[in-house]
Amino acid sequence: MTTPLPQPQTTERRLFLLRRGLRLEYATLGWNVVGLGVLAAAAIQAGSPALAGFGLDSLIEIFASIVVVWQLKGSHREREAPAMRLIGIAFAVLGVYLLVQVAVVFATGVRPATSGPGIAWTALTFAVMLALAWGKIRTGHRLGNPVLRAEGKVTLVDAYLAGAVLAGLALNALFGWWWADPLAGGVIIYYAVREASHAFKHTP
């Protein structure tokens, strides 16, 4: 299905879309700030590097959301290029973090205990981040705002990572397959690197 081209916006319609974009970013910020506490407690309880790593990923998403709030509240053209560079950096850091996490988990063969709270939170995060990512990408497209679209893809990576962590936790709990989570992380690394390259190419 082909995505329709963005249509010219009236001032009122543009302000409405800007407000919606900001609400989506504030929702993302709130969810990830709460998630830091939940994930830290679950990671310590279960001794889970996957949950601890996912908590660090929440910090990256918080940073990316702050960048977009800064860009949406300022001059679109003046702030677009630096905001895209910062989003590219967020993707690059996410890719490096995942690569290190995968390497450490495979090297150590750490097998965390089952975490009920961790499974519940990552399942909720998977659904919430998918919804927020869809809203950001769609709103950014209608605004003609590449920064909001790019950060929507950061949120989409966050959703994919939540799904990978969830699968890893569930498979470890059910079958003892500790390697499932880092294996899925490899696919997300490729996506993060690709989107980082796209963001950097967008800047002059």
Protein Blocks (a to p, Z undefined) as FASTA:
>chain_A
ZZdddddddfklmmmmmmmmmmmmmmmmmmmmmmmmmmmmmmmmnopaklmmmmmmmmmm
mmmmmmmmmmmmmcfklmmmmmmmmmmmmmmmmmmmmmmmmmmmmmnopacdddfklmmm
mmmmmmmmmmmmmmmmmmmmmnopaklmmmmmmmmmmmmmmmmmmmmmmmmmmnopaklm
mmmmmmmmmmmmmmmmmmmmmpZZ
